[in-house]
Amino acid sequence: MDSYIYLDQNTLSDLRERKLKESEDEGLRKIREFCCKDGIRLVYSETHLQEIAQIPKEEYRQEHIELLSELRAAYITPITTELNGKDPNLVWLDFLNNENDNEISGINKVVTTFDRFNRKFSGLPIEESFEELNSQLKAALEEMLENAEQELNNLDPSELLESEAEAIKEAQAKMADQLEAGSKISAIDLGSQQELGPKPLRDLKKLKALQLESLPEGLVINAIDELFISENSAFNWSDYFDDTIHNQIARCYSLMNWAGYYADDFTSTRKKKDRFRASNNDLMHVRNAAGATLLISKDVAFIRKAKACYAHLGVNTVVGNASEVANYL
């Protein structure tokens, strides 16, 4: 049975030959050697590709892809989570083509608008009001669905099998329903006096009294949950997160960040540092690594939150830095 190793982006970057020569971390060298053994598979995700795409220099982007290829890395297919052993160079080209398609179809506009909404809710300085963002989101959704609908309408029915034609009719009906639902999305109303971001939660005396960072990792989520429910008795998490492991990891990781447990500085607006995006990418890495044998990072806060998530949800993935995990191998 194969063992699967998942690295966060910084650790993956450090395994490049050029970086290894500059490093004195023997754990990293052992991890790289271990990834080349039979029965061991390095796995990577769409989050890695998105972060690689953000690297300004083409030479460095290609170094990452070549590293994945050299280590015979397997791709975690989005949505299905199935492993794909296709050459990472080809996966990268597919990713770039898909990003271009998403831009043309309007998907990226929806994602960008929703991202601005989340940033505003998190307390970042977004100029638009929630009402303006709501209007932009509705317009972006409408454009995306109309583009998809046009693509379906352009298909020649005479060239389709009967089952395919029926599937297209069903898709068109669903799009009509989605267009109607999208037009009814209402703007969030928090009132002009409501302070946005995590500060109001972190300022709660009851939360501070929990001393979260001194608790055993397996108790952290329960402690925050119990406090949250006591302060919001009518709130139900299941209204916002279904019970899949991946969505529950997202809930737990976000909750810890907002409660200040080894929190990312996701509200930081330092120039040239998009900490909000970086924090979301970290969350996605913890989600994607569920089911892997090992998750490796050098970020202490990331490791603590990943351990707390997995302990709470019964995920068996071992988490640590390269030196710690090298001793585990």
Buried (B, 14 or more C-beta within 10 A) or exposed (E): EEEBBBBBBBBBBBBBEEBEEEEEBEBBBBBBEBBEEEEBBBBBBBBBBBBBEEBEEEEEBBBBBBBBBBBBBBBBBBEEEEBBEEBBEEBBEBBEEBBEEBEEBBBBBBEEBBBBBBBBBBBBEBEBEBEBBBBBBBBBBBBBBEEBBEEEEEEEEEEEEEEEBEEBEEEEEEBEEBBEEBEEEEBEEEEEEEEBBBEEBBEBEEBEEBEBEEBEBEBBBEBBBEBBEEEEEEEEBEEEBEEEBBEBBBBBBBBBBBBBBBBBBBBEEEEEEBBBBBBBBBBBBBBBBBBBBBBBBBBEBBBBBBBBBBBBBEBEBBBBBBBEBBEEB
